[in-house]
Each structure stands twice: as structure tokens, then as C-alpha cells.
């Protein structure tokens, strides 16, 4: 006789983790925003790219549409890698790994996304 536990088991993660995991995601968001700001350093990038990078960095820090913004940041870093090339291009690729991790993990509980899209209780 087999028993199936899949229907009764709870997942091991939450969509918007709090506590130490949430604090870690805040640090990851800030680190990705700082890396993006450094990658878009004035003098190396066109003005439009600096403006878009600054807006994306602010949205990452606040945690607004984090996963979508992180995917956009990947595109910006890819463009930057092609534009700069060489050692700075490699550094942009490494920074892209952090942004990809953020896109896969999500914003965490300490973000505006958690307030906008978090769990809700519906009363009838």
C-alpha cells in the first residue's frame, strides 16, 4: 500500500521570505543595484544608459517589480559587456550572475512587491 504525501506537504520556501533570508535578499538587491550603478559609470556609457541604469537601480533597492527589473538589468549588463569588452566585459558578466540570482529568487518580504503582491486573506 502506497501513501501519497505530495498533496499534504507544505513547500520548503515562501514566495516572500522574511527573517534572515529576507534580509539576505535586501542585501542582494542593494548589491545588484550598486553593481549596476558602477557598470553604468558616467564617462563609459551613453547618457541614456546611465539614466535607465539609475532608474533600474532605484527600483531594485525599493523592490518594485524586482524580477522584471532584474531581467532588464541583465539586458543592460549584456549590452555593457558588448560595448566595453575586455576585462570590464568579464566583470559585467560576473555581475550578471548576481542579477540572475535575484531574478530567480525574487524580492523577499522587505520590498514593495511583497506589499503589492503578497498573500492575502479573502473573507466571504
C-alpha positions as CSV (number, residue, x, y, z in Angstrom):
1,X,0.0,0.0,0.0
2,X,1.4,3.4,-1.0
3,X,0.6,6.6,0.6
4,X,0.9,9.9,-1.2
5,X,2.2,12.8,0.8
6,X,2.5,15.3,-2.0
7,X,-0.9,16.8,-1.5
8,X,-0.4,17.4,2.2
9,X,3.2,18.6,2.2
10,X,4.0,22.3,2.5
11,X,6.7,23.8,0.3
12,X,10.0,24.5,1.9
13,X,10.1,28.1,0.8
14,X,7.8,31.0,0.8
15,X,7.3,33.5,-2.0
16,X,8.4,36.4,0.1
17,X,10.7,35.1,2.8
18,X,11.2,37.2,5.9
19,X,13.8,36.9,8.7
20,X,17.4,36.2,7.8
21,X,16.5,35.1,4.2
22,X,14.6,38.3,3.6
23,X,17.5,40.4,5.0
24,X,19.8,38.5,2.7
25,X,17.6,39.3,-0.3
26,X,17.6,43.0,0.7
27,X,21.4,42.9,0.7
28,X,21.4,41.1,-2.7
29,X,19.1,43.8,-4.1
30,X,21.3,46.6,-2.8
31,X,24.5,44.8,-4.1
32,X,22.9,44.3,-7.6
33,X,21.8,48.0,-7.7
34,X,25.4,49.1,-6.6
35,X,26.9,46.8,-9.3
36,X,24.6,48.3,-11.9
37,X,25.5,51.8,-10.9
38,X,29.2,51.1,-11.1
39,X,28.7,49.4,-14.5
40,X,26.9,52.4,-15.8
41,X,29.6,54.8,-14.6
42,X,29.4,58.1,-16.3
43,X,32.1,58.5,-18.9
44,X,32.0,54.9,-20.0
45,X,28.3,54.7,-21.0
46,X,25.9,56.8,-23.1
47,X,23.7,59.2,-21.1
48,X,20.5,57.2,-21.9
49,X,22.1,54.1,-20.4
50,X,23.1,55.9,-17.3
51,X,19.6,57.2,-16.8
52,X,18.0,53.8,-17.4
53,X,20.5,52.2,-15.1
54,X,19.9,54.7,-12.3
55,X,16.1,54.1,-12.5
56,X,16.6,50.3,-12.5
57,X,19.0,50.6,-9.5
58,X,16.4,52.6,-7.6
59,X,13.6,50.1,-8.4
60,X,15.9,47.2,-7.3
61,X,16.7,48.9,-4.0
62,X,13.0,49.5,-3.3
63,X,11.9,46.1,-4.5
64,X,9.5,47.3,-7.1
65,X,8.8,44.7,-9.9
66,X,12.0,43.2,-8.9
67,X,12.1,40.1,-11.1
68,X,11.1,42.1,-14.3
69,X,13.6,44.8,-13.5
70,X,16.4,42.2,-12.8
71,X,15.7,40.7,-16.3
72,X,16.0,44.2,-17.8
73,X,19.3,44.7,-15.8
74,X,20.6,41.5,-17.4
75,X,19.9,43.1,-20.8
76,X,21.7,46.3,-19.8
77,X,24.7,44.4,-18.5
78,X,24.8,42.3,-21.6
79,X,24.8,45.5,-23.7
80,X,27.5,46.9,-21.5
81,X,29.6,43.7,-21.9
82,X,29.4,44.0,-25.7
83,X,30.1,47.8,-25.5
84,X,33.1,47.7,-23.2
85,X,34.5,44.2,-23.8
86,X,37.8,43.1,-22.3
87,X,38.2,42.9,-18.6
88,X,35.2,45.2,-17.9
89,X,33.1,42.9,-20.0
90,X,34.0,39.9,-17.9
91,X,33.2,41.9,-14.7
92,X,29.8,42.7,-16.2
93,X,29.3,39.0,-16.9
94,X,30.0,38.2,-13.2
95,X,27.7,41.0,-12.1
96,X,25.1,39.5,-14.4
97,X,25.2,36.2,-12.3
98,X,24.2,38.2,-9.2
99,X,21.3,39.9,-11.1
100,X,20.2,36.5,-12.5
101,X,20.2,35.1,-8.9
102,X,18.0,38.0,-7.8
103,X,15.6,37.4,-10.8
104,X,15.3,33.7,-9.8
105,X,14.9,34.3,-6.1
106,X,12.5,37.3,-6.0
107,X,12.4,40.4,-3.8
108,X,11.8,39.0,-0.3
109,X,9.4,40.2,2.3
110,X,11.1,43.5,2.8
111,X,10.1,45.0,-0.5
112,X,7.3,46.9,-2.1
113,X,6.5,43.8,-4.2
114,X,5.6,41.9,-1.1
115,X,3.2,44.6,-0.1
116,X,1.6,44.7,-3.6
117,X,1.6,41.0,-4.4
118,X,1.9,39.2,-1.1
119,X,-0.6,36.7,0.3
120,X,-4.0,38.0,1.1
121,X,-6.8,36.6,3.1
122,X,-10.2,36.7,1.4
123,X,-13.2,36.7,3.7
124,X,-16.6,35.8,2.3
